[in-house]
């Protein structure tokens, strides 16, 4: 019997891919992901939501704007994925 843990591996938490999900599917995943990444001690992560019509991007950024664990966020630079990505920085507390 192997010893499994519910602790996420911080290397697998550096980004979250939400492309092709509905808002109803994406937002609960985002909430769990942010909590897990913060608890793993990460200071910054990437949220990949895609460009599309921008509805998912706007919903993700609206959630980030009011989230207690988030210090700041910004669109990705061109080399990071541009408007299809949001870079998130966690609070230090």
Backbone atoms as SQL, in Angstrom:
CREATE TABLE atoms (id INTEGER PRIMARY KEY, chain TEXT, resi INTEGER, resn TEXT, atom TEXT, x REAL, y REAL, z REAL);
INSERT INTO atoms VALUES
  (1, 'A', 1, 'UNK', 'N', 0.832, -1.165, 0.000),
  (2, 'A', 1, 'UNK', 'CA', 0.000, 0.000, 0.000),
  (3, 'A', 1, 'UNK', 'C', 0.886, 1.241, 0.000),
  (4, 'A', 2, 'UNK', 'N', 0.674, 2.142, -0.966),
  (5, 'A', 2, 'UNK', 'CA', 1.524, 3.328, -1.052),
  (6, 'A', 2, 'UNK', 'C', 0.997, 4.431, -0.151),
  (7, 'A', 3, 'UNK', 'N', 1.911, 5.260, 0.285),
  (8, 'A', 3, 'UNK', 'CA', 1.559, 6.369, 1.143),
  (9, 'A', 3, 'UNK', 'C', 1.278, 7.583, 0.268),
  (10, 'A', 4, 'UNK', 'N', 0.006, 7.914, 0.088),
  (11, 'A', 4, 'UNK', 'CA', -0.346, 9.081, -0.711),
  (12, 'A', 4, 'UNK', 'C', -0.631, 10.241, 0.205),
  (13, 'A', 5, 'UNK', 'N', -0.451, 11.405, -0.325),
  (14, 'A', 5, 'UNK', 'CA', -0.672, 12.608, 0.465),
  (15, 'A', 5, 'UNK', 'C', -1.601, 13.545, -0.275),
  (16, 'A', 6, 'UNK', 'N', -2.342, 14.330, 0.447),
  (17, 'A', 6, 'UNK', 'CA', -3.205, 15.314, -0.193),
  (18, 'A', 6, 'UNK', 'C', -2.471, 16.622, -0.413),
  (19, 'A', 7, 'UNK', 'N', -1.235, 16.711, 0.057),
  (20, 'A', 7, 'UNK', 'CA', -0.439, 17.910, -0.154),
  (21, 'A', 7, 'UNK', 'C', -0.030, 17.992, -1.619),
  (22, 'A', 8, 'UNK', 'N', -0.344, 19.099, -2.288),
  (23, 'A', 8, 'UNK', 'CA', 0.053, 19.233, -3.680),
  (24, 'A', 8, 'UNK', 'C', 1.543, 19.492, -3.820),
  (25, 'A', 9, 'UNK', 'N', 2.106, 19.038, -4.905),
  (26, 'A', 9, 'UNK', 'CA', 3.501, 19.282, -5.237),
  (27, 'A', 9, 'UNK', 'C', 3.609, 20.709, -5.774),
  (28, 'A', 10, 'UNK', 'N', 4.451, 21.540, -5.168),
  (29, 'A', 10, 'UNK', 'CA', 4.527, 22.950, -5.567),
  (30, 'A', 10, 'UNK', 'C', 4.945, 23.113, -7.026),
  (31, 'A', 11, 'UNK', 'N', 5.721, 22.180, -7.570),
  (32, 'A', 11, 'UNK', 'CA', 6.126, 22.306, -8.969),
  (33, 'A', 11, 'UNK', 'C', 4.937, 22.146, -9.906),
  (34, 'A', 12, 'UNK', 'N', 3.929, 21.380, -9.507),
  (35, 'A', 12, 'UNK', 'CA', 2.750, 21.200, -10.350),
  (36, 'A', 12, 'UNK', 'C', 1.763, 22.341, -10.163),
  (37, 'A', 13, 'UNK', 'N', 2.026, 23.219, -9.215),
  (38, 'A', 13, 'UNK', 'CA', 1.101, 24.311, -8.926),
  (39, 'A', 13, 'UNK', 'C', 1.514, 25.637, -9.557),
  (40, 'A', 14, 'UNK', 'N', 2.553, 25.660, -10.347),
  (41, 'A', 14, 'UNK', 'CA', 3.025, 26.933, -10.889),
  (42, 'A', 14, 'UNK', 'C', 2.053, 27.549, -11.885),
  (43, 'A', 15, 'UNK', 'N', 1.136, 26.750, -12.434),
  (44, 'A', 15, 'UNK', 'CA', 0.140, 27.302, -13.346),
  (45, 'A', 15, 'UNK', 'C', -1.151, 26.490, -13.310),
  (46, 'A', 16, 'UNK', 'N', -2.222, 27.166, -13.644),
  (47, 'A', 16, 'UNK', 'CA', -3.541, 26.542, -13.727),
  (48, 'A', 16, 'UNK', 'C', -4.088, 26.790, -15.124),
  (49, 'A', 17, 'UNK', 'N', -4.518, 25.723, -15.781),
  (50, 'A', 17, 'UNK', 'CA', -5.072, 25.825, -17.138),
  (51, 'A', 17, 'UNK', 'C', -6.598, 25.755, -17.071),
  (52, 'A', 18, 'UNK', 'N', -7.226, 26.839, -17.487),
  (53, 'A', 18, 'UNK', 'CA', -8.683, 26.925, -17.466),
  (54, 'A', 18, 'UNK', 'C', -9.295, 27.022, -18.858),
  (55, 'A', 19, 'UNK', 'N', -8.476, 27.003, -19.878),
  (56, 'A', 19, 'UNK', 'CA', -8.974, 27.125, -21.256),
  (57, 'A', 19, 'UNK', 'C', -10.046, 26.087, -21.539),
  (58, 'A', 20, 'UNK', 'N', -11.054, 26.501, -22.285),
  (59, 'A', 20, 'UNK', 'CA', -12.164, 25.648, -22.738),
  (60, 'A', 20, 'UNK', 'C', -13.141, 25.266, -21.631),
  (61, 'A', 21, 'UNK', 'N', -13.008, 25.863, -20.447),
  (62, 'A', 21, 'UNK', 'CA', -13.967, 25.604, -19.381),
  (63, 'A', 21, 'UNK', 'C', -15.016, 26.711, -19.359),
  (64, 'A', 22, 'UNK', 'N', -16.186, 26.383, -18.844),
  (65, 'A', 22, 'UNK', 'CA', -17.193, 27.413, -18.619),
  (66, 'A', 22, 'UNK', 'C', -16.813, 28.176, -17.350),
  (67, 'A', 23, 'UNK', 'N', -17.422, 29.306, -17.143),
  (68, 'A', 23, 'UNK', 'CA', -17.171, 30.071, -15.924),
  (69, 'A', 23, 'UNK', 'C', -17.566, 29.248, -14.707),
  (70, 'A', 24, 'UNK', 'N', -18.689, 28.545, -14.789),
  (71, 'A', 24, 'UNK', 'CA', -19.149, 27.709, -13.669),
  (72, 'A', 24, 'UNK', 'C', -18.183, 26.574, -13.355),
  (73, 'A', 25, 'UNK', 'N', -17.464, 26.092, -14.340),
  (74, 'A', 25, 'UNK', 'CA', -16.458, 25.062, -14.114),
  (75, 'A', 25, 'UNK', 'C', -15.141, 25.677, -13.624),
  (76, 'A', 26, 'UNK', 'N', -14.785, 26.827, -14.183),
  (77, 'A', 26, 'UNK', 'CA', -13.475, 27.425, -13.935),
  (78, 'A', 26, 'UNK', 'C', -13.336, 28.063, -12.554),
  (79, 'A', 27, 'UNK', 'N', -14.342, 28.774, -12.094),
  (80, 'A', 27, 'UNK', 'CA', -14.188, 29.526, -10.845),
  (81, 'A', 27, 'UNK', 'C', -13.980, 28.645, -9.615),
  (82, 'A', 28, 'UNK', 'N', -14.687, 27.528, -9.464),
  (83, 'A', 28, 'UNK', 'CA', -14.363, 26.651, -8.319),
  (84, 'A', 28, 'UNK', 'C', -12.945, 26.077, -8.408),
  (85, 'A', 29, 'UNK', 'N', -12.496, 25.743, -9.623),
  (86, 'A', 29, 'UNK', 'CA', -11.118, 25.249, -9.801),
  (87, 'A', 29, 'UNK', 'C', -10.118, 26.335, -9.421),
  (88, 'A', 30, 'UNK', 'N', -10.414, 27.564, -9.820),
  (89, 'A', 30, 'UNK', 'CA', -9.546, 28.687, -9.495),
  (90, 'A', 30, 'UNK', 'C', -9.435, 28.852, -7.985),
  (91, 'A', 31, 'UNK', 'N', -10.545, 28.809, -7.292),
  (92, 'A', 31, 'UNK', 'CA', -10.551, 28.974, -5.835),
  (93, 'A', 31, 'UNK', 'C', -9.705, 27.895, -5.147),
  (94, 'A', 32, 'UNK', 'N', -9.905, 26.643, -5.517),
  (95, 'A', 32, 'UNK', 'CA', -9.120, 25.541, -4.935),
  (96, 'A', 32, 'UNK', 'C', -7.638, 25.696, -5.259),
  (97, 'A', 33, 'UNK', 'N', -7.358, 26.046, -6.505),
  (98, 'A', 33, 'UNK', 'CA', -5.977, 26.205, -6.945),
  (99, 'A', 33, 'UNK', 'C', -5.259, 27.305, -6.161),
  (100, 'A', 34, 'UNK', 'N', -5.904, 28.456, -6.018),
  (101, 'A', 34, 'UNK', 'CA', -5.281, 29.566, -5.300),
  (102, 'A', 34, 'UNK', 'C', -4.969, 29.179, -3.864),
  (103, 'A', 35, 'UNK', 'N', -5.893, 28.504, -3.230),
  (104, 'A', 35, 'UNK', 'CA', -5.674, 28.049, -1.850),
  (105, 'A', 35, 'UNK', 'C', -4.489, 27.082, -1.788),
  (106, 'A', 36, 'UNK', 'N', -4.488, 26.081, -2.653),
  (107, 'A', 36, 'UNK', 'CA', -3.418, 25.077, -2.650),
  (108, 'A', 36, 'UNK', 'C', -2.054, 25.696, -2.954),
  (109, 'A', 37, 'UNK', 'N', -1.995, 26.590, -3.938),
  (110, 'A', 37, 'UNK', 'CA', -0.729, 27.220, -4.305),
  (111, 'A', 37, 'UNK', 'C', -0.222, 28.107, -3.171),
  (112, 'A', 38, 'UNK', 'N', -1.119, 28.830, -2.530),
  (113, 'A', 38, 'UNK', 'CA', -0.732, 29.681, -1.401),
  (114, 'A', 38, 'UNK', 'C', -0.212, 28.820, -0.252),
  (115, 'A', 39, 'UNK', 'N', -0.924, 27.749, 0.065),
  (116, 'A', 39, 'UNK', 'CA', -0.515, 26.864, 1.159),
  (117, 'A', 39, 'UNK', 'C', 0.811, 26.165, 0.851),
  (118, 'A', 40, 'UNK', 'N', 1.116, 25.981, -0.431),
  (119, 'A', 40, 'UNK', 'CA', 2.391, 25.369, -0.828),
  (120, 'A', 40, 'UNK', 'C', 3.543, 26.377, -0.753),
  (121, 'A', 41, 'UNK', 'N', 3.246, 27.634, -0.461),
  (122, 'A', 41, 'UNK', 'CA', 4.281, 28.637, -0.296),
  (123, 'A', 41, 'UNK', 'C', 4.715, 29.346, -1.570),
  (124, 'A', 42, 'UNK', 'N', 3.956, 29.188, -2.633),
  (125, 'A', 42, 'UNK', 'CA', 4.330, 29.872, -3.871),
  (126, 'A', 42, 'UNK', 'C', 4.060, 31.365, -3.738),
  (127, 'A', 43, 'UNK', 'N', 4.902, 32.166, -4.351),
  (128, 'A', 43, 'UNK', 'CA', 4.702, 33.614, -4.300),
  (129, 'A', 43, 'UNK', 'C', 4.011, 34.139, -5.555),
  (130, 'A', 44, 'UNK', 'N', 4.125, 33.377, -6.656),
  (131, 'A', 44, 'UNK', 'CA', 3.553, 33.815, -7.926),
  (132, 'A', 44, 'UNK', 'C', 3.123, 32.604, -8.735),
  (133, 'A', 45, 'UNK', 'N', 2.011, 32.740, -9.470),
  (134, 'A', 45, 'UNK', 'CA', 1.514, 31.667, -10.333),
  (135, 'A', 45, 'UNK', 'C', 0.958, 32.259, -11.622),
  (136, 'A', 46, 'UNK', 'N', 0.717, 31.366, -12.593),
  (137, 'A', 46, 'UNK', 'CA', 0.122, 31.739, -13.884),
  (138, 'A', 46, 'UNK', 'C', -1.246, 31.098, -14.008),
  (139, 'A', 47, 'UNK', 'N', -2.218, 31.901, -14.401),
  (140, 'A', 47, 'UNK', 'CA', -3.544, 31.386, -14.708),
  (141, 'A', 47, 'UNK', 'C', -3.698, 31.471, -16.224),
  (142, 'A', 48, 'UNK', 'N', -3.884, 30.323, -16.868),
  (143, 'A', 48, 'UNK', 'CA', -4.028, 30.281, -18.325),
  (144, 'A', 48, 'UNK', 'C', -5.516, 30.148, -18.634),
  (145, 'A', 49, 'UNK', 'N', -6.105, 31.213, -19.150),
  (146, 'A', 49, 'UNK', 'CA', -7.535, 31.231, -19.448),
  (147, 'A', 49, 'UNK', 'C', -7.814, 31.380, -20.929),
  (148, 'A', 50, 'UNK', 'N', -6.804, 31.649, -21.712),
  (149, 'A', 50, 'UNK', 'CA', -6.987, 31.822, -23.143),
  (150, 'A', 50, 'UNK', 'C', -7.467, 33.224, -23.483),
  (151, 'A', 51, 'UNK', 'N', -7.479, 33.525, -24.767),
  (152, 'A', 51, 'UNK', 'CA', -7.875, 34.858, -25.229),
  (153, 'A', 51, 'UNK', 'C', -9.348, 34.876, -25.585),
  (154, 'A', 52, 'UNK', 'N', -9.755, 34.125, -26.561),
  (155, 'A', 52, 'UNK', 'CA', -11.160, 34.025, -26.953),
  (156, 'A', 52, 'UNK', 'C', -11.889, 35.354, -26.938),
  (157, 'A', 53, 'UNK', 'N', -13.138, 35.314, -26.491),
  (158, 'A', 53, 'UNK', 'CA', -13.970, 36.518, -26.404),
  (159, 'A', 53, 'UNK', 'C', -13.653, 37.319, -25.151),
  (160, 'A', 54, 'UNK', 'N', -12.885, 36.749, -24.233),
  (161, 'A', 54, 'UNK', 'CA', -12.468, 37.458, -23.033),
  (162, 'A', 54, 'UNK', 'C', -13.379, 37.295, -21.836),
  (163, 'A', 55, 'UNK', 'N', -14.443, 36.525, -21.977),
  (164, 'A', 55, 'UNK', 'CA', -15.400, 36.370, -20.880),
  (165, 'A', 55, 'UNK', 'C', -14.767, 35.644, -19.697),
  (166, 'A', 56, 'UNK', 'N', -14.057, 34.566, -19.952),
  (167, 'A', 56, 'UNK', 'CA', -13.403, 33.827, -18.872),
  (168, 'A', 56, 'UNK', 'C', -12.295, 34.677, -18.242),
  (169, 'A', 57, 'UNK', 'N', -11.512, 35.358, -19.064),
  (170, 'A', 57, 'UNK', 'CA', -10.450, 36.234, -18.557),
  (171, 'A', 57, 'UNK', 'C', -11.033, 37.283, -17.606),
  (172, 'A', 58, 'UNK', 'N', -12.099, 37.937, -18.008),
  (173, 'A', 58, 'UNK', 'CA', -12.720, 38.963, -17.173),
  (174, 'A', 58, 'UNK', 'C', -13.263, 38.381, -15.877),
  (175, 'A', 59, 'UNK', 'N', -13.860, 37.210, -15.942),
  (176, 'A', 59, 'UNK', 'CA', -14.392, 36.560, -14.737),
  (177, 'A', 59, 'UNK', 'C', -13.272, 36.176, -13.779),
  (178, 'A', 60, 'UNK', 'N', -12.190, 35.637, -14.311),
  (179, 'A', 60, 'UNK', 'CA', -11.038, 35.269, -13.483),
  (180, 'A', 60, 'UNK', 'C', -10.472, 36.510, -12.813),
  (181, 'A', 61, 'UNK', 'N', -10.271, 37.561, -13.571),
  (182, 'A', 61, 'UNK', 'CA', -9.674, 38.783, -13.006),
  (183, 'A', 61, 'UNK', 'C', -10.610, 39.462, -12.011),
  (184, 'A', 62, 'UNK', 'N', -11.909, 39.349, -12.225),
  (185, 'A', 62, 'UNK', 'CA', -12.875, 39.888, -11.256),
  (186, 'A', 62, 'UNK', 'C', -12.748, 39.141, -9.933),
  (187, 'A', 63, 'UNK', 'N', -12.605, 37.827, -9.994),
  (188, 'A', 63, 'UNK', 'CA', -12.423, 37.029, -8.774),
  (189, 'A', 63, 'UNK', 'C', -11.109, 37.389, -8.079),
  (190, 'A', 64, 'UNK', 'N', -10.044, 37.535, -8.846),
  (191, 'A', 64, 'UNK', 'CA', -8.741, 37.863, -8.273),
  (192, 'A', 64, 'UNK', 'C', -8.758, 39.224, -7.585),
  (193, 'A', 65, 'UNK', 'N', -9.502, 40.167, -8.136),
  (194, 'A', 65, 'UNK', 'CA', -9.541, 41.526, -7.594),
  (195, 'A', 65, 'UNK', 'C', -10.111, 41.573, -6.177),
  (196, 'A', 66, 'UNK', 'N', -10.917, 40.576, -5.820),
  (197, 'A', 66, 'UNK', 'CA', -11.562, 40.568, -4.505),
  (198, 'A', 66, 'UNK', 'C', -11.080, 39.433, -3.607),
  (199, 'A', 67, 'UNK', 'N', -10.037, 38.742, -4.023),
  (200, 'A', 67, 'UNK', 'CA', -9.570, 37.563, -3.284),
  (201, 'A', 67, 'UNK', 'C', -8.581, 37.966, -2.192),
  (202, 'A', 68, 'UNK', 'N', -8.795, 37.457, -0.995),
  (203, 'A', 68, 'UNK', 'CA', -7.973, 37.856, 0.156),
  (204, 'A', 68, 'UNK', 'C', -6.517, 37.382, 0.083),
  (205, 'A', 69, 'UNK', 'N', -6.213, 36.359, -0.697),
  (206, 'A', 69, 'UNK', 'CA', -4.848, 35.852, -0.788),
  (207, 'A', 69, 'UNK', 'C', -4.005, 36.557, -1.855),
  (208, 'A', 70, 'UNK', 'N', -4.647, 37.405, -2.654),
  (209, 'A', 70, 'UNK', 'CA', -3.983, 37.997, -3.807),
  (210, 'A', 70, 'UNK', 'C', -3.478, 39.399, -3.497),
  (211, 'A', 71, 'UNK', 'N', -2.188, 39.590, -3.719),
  (212, 'A', 71, 'UNK', 'CA', -1.575, 40.919, -3.560),
  (213, 'A', 71, 'UNK', 'C', -1.771, 41.738, -4.828),
  (214, 'A', 72, 'UNK', 'N', -1.487, 41.111, -5.979),
  (215, 'A', 72, 'UNK', 'CA', -1.631, 41.802, -7.256),
  (216, 'A', 72, 'UNK', 'C', -1.731, 40.780, -8.381),
  (217, 'A', 73, 'UNK', 'N', -2.172, 41.266, -9.538),
  (218, 'A', 73, 'UNK', 'CA', -2.194, 40.428, -10.739),
  (219, 'A', 73, 'UNK', 'C', -2.061, 41.346, -11.941),
  (220, 'A', 74, 'UNK', 'N', -1.627, 40.741, -13.051),
  (221, 'A', 74, 'UNK', 'CA', -1.406, 41.499, -14.278),
  (222, 'A', 74, 'UNK', 'C', -1.541, 40.577, -15.479),
  (223, 'A', 75, 'UNK', 'N', -1.808, 41.162, -16.642),
  (224, 'A', 75, 'UNK', 'CA', -1.786, 40.342, -17.858),
  (225, 'A', 75, 'UNK', 'C', -0.371, 39.846, -18.109),
  (226, 'A', 76, 'UNK', 'N', -0.261, 38.701, -18.741),
  (227, 'A', 76, 'UNK', 'CA', 1.055, 38.196, -19.100),
  (228, 'A', 76, 'UNK', 'C', 1.714, 39.078, -20.151),
  (229, 'A', 77, 'UNK', 'N', 3.026, 39.158, -20.078),
  (230, 'A', 77, 'UNK', 'CA', 3.779, 39.814, -21.157),
  (231, 'A', 77, 'UNK', 'C', 3.656, 38.934, -22.396),
  (232, 'A', 78, 'UNK', 'N', 4.021, 39.470, -23.555),
  (233, 'A', 78, 'UNK', 'CA', 3.926, 38.684, -24.795),
  (234, 'A', 78, 'UNK', 'C', 4.635, 37.342, -24.665),
  (235, 'A', 79, 'UNK', 'N', 5.802, 37.326, -24.052),
  (236, 'A', 79, 'UNK', 'CA', 6.578, 36.093, -23.919),
  (237, 'A', 79, 'UNK', 'C', 5.996, 35.145, -22.867),
  (238, 'A', 80, 'UNK', 'N', 5.041, 35.626, -22.057),
  (239, 'A', 80, 'UNK', 'CA', 4.393, 34.799, -21.034),
  (240, 'A', 80, 'UNK', 'C', 3.035, 34.261, -21.487),
  (241, 'A', 81, 'UNK', 'N', 2.557, 34.726, -22.620),
  (242, 'A', 81, 'UNK', 'CA', 1.252, 34.308, -23.105),
  (243, 'A', 81, 'UNK', 'C', 0.298, 35.461, -23.348),
  (244, 'A', 82, 'UNK', 'N', 0.754, 36.669, -23.118),
  (245, 'A', 82, 'UNK', 'CA', -0.051, 37.855, -23.401),
  (246, 'A', 82, 'UNK', 'C', -1.377, 37.861, -22.657),
  (247, 'A', 83, 'UNK', 'N', -2.417, 38.324, -23.321),
  (248, 'A', 83, 'UNK', 'CA', -3.747, 38.442, -22.719),
  (249, 'A', 83, 'UNK', 'C', -4.396, 37.089, -22.411),
  (250, 'A', 84, 'UNK', 'N', -3.802, 36.006, -22.877),
  (251, 'A', 84, 'UNK', 'CA', -4.339, 34.674, -22.590),
  (252, 'A', 84, 'UNK', 'C', -3.926, 34.143, -21.230),
  (253, 'A', 85, 'UNK', 'N', -3.114, 34.935, -20.512),
  (254, 'A', 85, 'UNK', 'CA', -2.551, 34.513, -19.225),
  (255, 'A', 85, 'UNK', 'C', -2.668, 35.667, -18.229),
  (256, 'A', 86, 'UNK', 'N', -2.899, 35.330, -16.977),
  (257, 'A', 86, 'UNK', 'CA', -2.840, 36.310, -15.901),
  (258, 'A', 86, 'UNK', 'C', -1.793, 35.841, -14.903),
  (259, 'A', 87, 'UNK', 'N', -0.874, 36.726, -14.559),
  (260, 'A', 87, 'UNK', 'CA', 0.174, 36.438, -13.587),
  (261, 'A', 87, 'UNK', 'C', -0.317, 36.957, -12.229),
  (262, 'A', 88, 'UNK', 'N', -0.264, 36.104, -11.233),
  (263, 'A', 88, 'UNK', 'CA', -0.819, 36.408, -9.918),
  (264, 'A', 88, 'UNK', 'C', 0.299, 36.392, -8.864),
  (265, 'A', 89, 'UNK', 'N', 0.310, 37.393, -8.009),
  (266, 'A', 89, 'UNK', 'CA', 1.240, 37.443, -6.893),
  (267, 'A', 89, 'UNK', 'C', 0.440, 37.351, -5.597),
  (268, 'A', 90, 'UNK', 'N', 0.854, 36.437, -4.714),
  (269, 'A', 90, 'UNK', 'CA', 0.152, 36.225, -3.449),
  (270, 'A', 90, 'UNK', 'C', 0.602, 37.218, -2.388),
  (271, 'A', 91, 'UNK', 'N', -0.268, 37.435, -1.414),
  (272, 'A', 91, 'UNK', 'CA', 0.108, 38.218, -0.242),
  (273, 'A', 91, 'UNK', 'C', 1.182, 37.453, 0.518),
  (274, 'A', 92, 'UNK', 'N', 1.882, 38.141, 1.382),
  (275, 'A', 92, 'UNK', 'CA', 2.962, 37.509, 2.132),
  (276, 'A', 92, 'UNK', 'C', 2.497, 36.985, 3.487),
  (277, 'A', 93, 'UNK', 'N', 1.273, 37.268, 3.863),
  (278, 'A', 93, 'UNK', 'CA', 0.769, 36.812, 5.165),
  (279, 'A', 93, 'UNK', 'C', -0.142, 35.630, 5.003);
